Amino acid sequence: MTRLLASVASLEELTLAARGGADILDLKDPKTGALGAWPLDSIVRAVDTARQWLIRAPLSATVGDLPMISAAVTRHVAETSACGVDYVKIGLFPSGDPAGCVAALAPEAWRGTRIVAVLFADLWTDPGTLLPDIAKAGFAGAMLDTAEKGSGGLLRHKTKDGLARFLAQARGYGLLTGLAGSLRLDDIPALLPLAPDYLGFRTALCAGADRGGALDPAALAAVRNAVPRQALNG
């Protein structure tokens, strides 16, 4: 079953996305980068807010667009995990030492932090290169996204066959899988048959398709209707 991940930029949007039926609520600041991070105290407030709901979707949080320096990455992941979210998302960039960062995060994963690696389709020629290391380190999942939001959506950078190969490889390692990257409503029919565990949205959920703007309940409803809750894809 493919689930709907909604990236939210505020506590108000968190509540709107939950009421709109998002399956995963992703705390991300779209104005500060591809994986812009919420302040830690705001993440804590989001966790506390969600805990008051009778039924709540899992929460994920991004840690920002960090340089691939092991000490910085491990510190940010540990601090974000300590806020109480269900998943922590870390972007892996080709520059620097991404493999070293993945290895350095293994102790955090072994302590129970569910880490999701985000690989960028517009930066990695072969985004599956690090999947063996990601799995060995005990990460929970891996997803494809785009780093430069003005350079076009995911399907501009990778073919459906290429996406299918990435997903198959990640599944083979037992990883949760996801696709995101300026996805539009009309991308959904092409991506659902690939059966990722989730599809991630921000731009398509905002008024005027402005990822830095406010979440639009009507746009969320359209995406929610296009990603059936109970449909098995493939």
Residue pairs with C-beta under 8 A, 6 or more apart in sequence:
1 229
1 230
1 231
1 232
1 233
2 192
2 195
2 196
2 197
2 198
2 199
2 227
2 231
2 233
3 23
3 24
3 197
3 198
3 199
3 227
4 21
4 22
4 23
4 24
4 198
4 199
4 201
4 223
4 224
4 227
5 22
5 23
5 24
5 25
5 26
5 60
5 178
5 180
5 198
5 199
5 200
5 201
6 17
6 20
6 22
6 24
6 25
6 26
6 200
6 201
6 202
6 205
6 215
6 220
7 26
7 27
7 28
7 30
7 200
7 201
7 202
7 205
8 14
8 16
8 17
8 25
8 26
8 27
8 28
8 215
9 28
9 29
9 30
9 31
9 215
11 42
11 45
11 46
11 49
13 214
13 215
14 25
14 27
14 46
14 49
14 50
15 49
16 215
16 217
16 220
17 25
17 205
17 215
17 220
18 25
18 50
18 53
18 56
18 57
19 217
20 217
20 220
20 221
20 224
21 220
21 224
21 229
22 57
22 220
22 224
23 57
23 58
23 198
23 229
24 57
24 58
24 59
24 60
24 87
24 198
25 46
25 50
25 57
25 58
25 59
25 60
26 59
26 60
26 61
26 62
26 89
26 200
27 38
27 42
27 43
27 46
27 59
27 60
27 61
27 62
27 85
28 35
28 36
28 37
28 38
28 61
28 62
28 202
29 36
29 37
29 38
30 36
30 202
30 211
30 212
31 212
32 64
32 65
33 64
33 65
34 65
34 91
34 120
34 145
34 146
34 147
34 148
34 149
35 62
35 63
35 64
35 65
35 89
35 90
35 91
35 118
35 145
36 62
36 64
36 65
37 61
37 62
37 63
37 64
37 76
37 80
38 46
38 61
38 62
40 79
40 80
40 83
43 61
43 80
43 83
43 84
43 85
44 83
44 84
46 59
46 61
47 59
47 83
47 84
47 85
50 56
50 57
50 59
58 86
58 87
59 85
59 86
59 87
60 85
60 86
60 87
60 88
60 89
60 116
61 80
61 83
61 85
61 87
61 88
61 89
62 89
62 90
62 91
62 118
63 73
63 76
63 77
63 80
63 88
63 89
63 90
63 91
64 76
65 91
65 93
65 147
66 72
66 73
66 76
66 90
66 91
67 93
67 95
67 96
68 92
68 93
68 95
68 96
68 97
68 98
68 100
68 101
69 96
69 97
69 101
70 97
70 100
70 101
70 103
70 104
71 104
73 90
73 101
73 104
73 105
74 101
74 104
74 105
74 108
76 90
77 88
77 90
77 105
77 108
77 113
77 115
78 108
78 113
80 88
81 88
81 108
81 113
86 114
87 114
87 115
87 116
87 140
87 141
88 113
88 114
88 115
88 116
89 115
89 116
89 117
89 118
89 143
90 101
90 105
90 115
90 116
90 117
90 118
91 118
91 120
91 145
91 147
92 98
92 101
92 102
92 117
92 118
92 119
92 120
92 130
93 120
93 123
93 147
94 123
94 124
98 130
99 130
99 133
102 117
102 130
102 133
102 134
102 137
102 139
103 133
103 137
105 115
105 137
105 139
106 136
106 137
106 138
108 115
109 115
109 137
109 138
109 139
109 140
110 138
114 140
114 141
115 137
115 138
115 139
115 140
115 141
116 139
116 140
116 141
116 142
116 143
116 176
116 178
117 130
117 134
117 139
117 141
117 142
117 143
118 142
118 143
118 144
118 145
119 127
119 130
119 142
119 143
119 144
119 145
120 127
120 144
120 145
120 146
120 147
121 127
121 144
121 145
121 146
121 154
121 157
121 158
121 181
122 146
122 147
122 148
122 151
122 152
122 157
122 181
123 147
127 144
127 158
127 166
128 165
128 166
128 169
128 170
131 142
131 166
131 169
131 170
131 173
131 175
132 173
134 142
134 173
134 175
135 173
135 174
135 175
139 175
140 175
140 176
141 170
141 175
141 176
141 177
141 178
141 197
142 170
142 175
142 176
142 177
142 178
143 177
143 178
143 179
143 180
143 196
143 198
143 200
144 154
144 158
144 163
144 166
144 178
144 179
144 180
144 181
145 154
145 180
145 181
145 200
146 152
146 153
146 154
146 157
146 180
146 181
146 182
149 182
149 203
149 211
151 157
152 182
153 181
153 182
153 183
153 184
153 187
154 163
154 179
154 180
154 181
154 182
154 183
154 187
155 187
155 190
155 191
157 181
158 166
160 190
160 191
160 194
163 179
163 191
163 194
164 194
167 177
167 179
167 194
167 195
167 196
170 177
171 177
176 197
176 198
177 196
177 197
177 198
178 196
178 197
178 198
178 199
178 200
179 191
179 194
179 196
179 198
179 199
179 200
180 199
180 200
180 201
180 202
181 200
182 202
182 203
182 211
183 191
183 199
183 200
183 201
183 203
183 204
184 203
184 204
184 209
185 204
185 222
185 223
185 226
188 199
188 223
188 226
188 227
189 226
191 199
192 199
192 227
192 231
192 233
193 233
193 234
194 233
194 234
195 233
195 234
199 227
201 223
202 211
203 209
203 210
203 211
204 219
204 223
205 215
205 216
205 219
205 220
205 223
206 212
206 213
206 214
206 215
206 216
206 219
207 213
207 214
207 216
207 219
